[in-house]
Amino acid sequence: MTIKKVLLLGDQGLRKQSAPVENWGSPLQKIKIDLADTLGFLQEKYGLGRALAAPQIGCLQQAIYYNSGQEQIFMINPCIIEKSRDKFPVWDSCYSFKVAFFVRVFRHRRIKVRYWDELGQEKETEFTDDLAELFQHEIDHLQGCLATDYLEDNKEIIMREEWEKLKKD
C-alpha cells in the first residue's frame, strides 16, 4: 500500500497545470494505485470525501480517481464538454485543506465529461448535482484551480465543525 503526501493549500504545486497522460502502461497503473491507496487512507482518516486528483499527490498528470464505496472511476485526461446554465450553491472542501474548512461556491448542476479509462477507451458521462460538483472540483485541480478561487464573499468560509452543524439541520 502506497500512501502519498497530499499537497496543502499554499503549496505552489497545486497551482501548476497538469500534462495530459500519454503513456498508458505501468506509469499510469502506478498513478492509479497511488491515488486509490491515498484516497482510501484519507477517507478513513477524515470520514468523508470521494475523489482525489493526481496533482494533489504531486503528480502533474491529468488523472482522477473516484471511489464512493459502490463505484470506482479512474478518469484520464478528463474534459468538461458541456455544462448546464443552472448553478447551485455547495459547501466545498478539499483534502488539500485537510477538510478543516469549507467554502460556499456555485457549481453547474449538470456537466458532461469526456475522458479515457485505463484501457484507453473513450467515455462520455453526464453527472448531475453532487457528482457534477465533485468532478468540477477534481477537474479544476488539473488546471491548478482550487475551490477557494471561486469564493465570492470571504464571509462564506466555515470550519468543519460548523459545516457539520449545518448538515444536521
HELIX and SHEET records of a PDB file:
HELIX    1   1 GLN A   12  ARG A   15  5                                   4    
HELIX    2   2 SER A   26  TYR A   46  1                                  21    
HELIX    3   3 ALA A   54  ILE A   57  5                                   4    
HELIX    4   4 TYR A   95  PHE A   97  5                                   3    
HELIX    5   5 ASP A  129  LEU A  142  1                                  14    
HELIX    6   6 ALA A  147  TYR A  150  5                                   4    
HELIX    7   7 ARG A  160  LYS A  168  1                                   9    
SHEET    1   A 5 ALA A  51  ALA A  53  0                                        
SHEET    2   A 5 ALA A  63  ASN A  67 -1                                        
SHEET    3   A 5 GLN A  72  LYS A  83 -1                                        
SHEET    4   A 5 ARG A 110  TRP A 116 -1                                        
SHEET    5   A 5 GLU A 122  THR A 128 -1                                        
SHEET    1   B 3 LYS A  87  ASP A  92  0                                        
SHEET    2   B 3 PHE A 101  HIS A 108 -1                                        
SHEET    3   B 3 ILE A 157  MET A 159 -1                                        
END                                                                             
